[in-house]
Amino acid sequence: MLYQKDILDKWTEYAVLKTAAEKGVEKGAEQKSHEVVKNLISKHDFTDEQAASAAGVSVDFVKRIRISLKKKK
């Protein structure tokens, strides 16, 4: 019984670490996309549709970034 609990604990720890790593990768990818879109908007005057297409993100994502950039001005 103790052996089974030990194995279950190890699998639980593995699952938690794997999930955390996956979320970290997703967060990093989102931050990179944010930076790319920000540059396309501010340095190259891309429209929302052009920036979304070039960065491989949704138009809504680009619109949120554009709004946040306007608030910072």
N, C-alpha and C positions, 0 to 999 in steps of 0.2 A: 504494500500500500504506500509506503514512504517513497519507494522508487517511482511509482506512478505520479505521485504529487510532485516529485522533483522534475520529472520529465514535463509535466504540465506547466510547472513554473518556468522552465527553460523555454518552452514553446510560447508561453505568454510574453515573456521578456523579448524573445525574438520578434514576435508580431508587433509589439509596441515600438521597438527600435526600427523595424522595417517601415512601419507607418510614419514614424517621425522623419525618417530619411526621405521617404517619398514626398511628404509635405514640404520638406526643405528644398527639394529639387523643384517642385512646383512653384514655390515662393520665389526661388531664384530666377526661374524662367519668366515669371510674371514681372519681376523687377527689371529684367533685361528688356522685355517687350515694352515696358513703360518708358525706359530710357530711349529705345529706338523710336518709338512714336513721338516722344517729346522732341527729339532732334529733327524728325521729319516735319513736324509742325513748325517749330521755331526757326530752324535753319534753312528749310527748303520750301516753306509755304505750301505743303501738301494739303489737299482737302481731306476731310475725314475719311472719305471713301478711298482715296489714294493711299493714305497712311495705313488704313486697315488692311488693304490688299498687300501693300509692300511688307508690312510687319506680320501678316498672317494672324490678325486679331479681328475682333468684331468692331463694327462702326460704333457701337455703344461704348466700348472700351476707349476708343479714340476720343469720343465726345466727352467722357468723364475726365480724361487727361487735359483736353483743351479747356474745359471749365476750370480745372484746378490751376492751370497756367494763367488764366485770366484773373483769378482771385489773387495770385501772387504779385501781380503788377501793381 
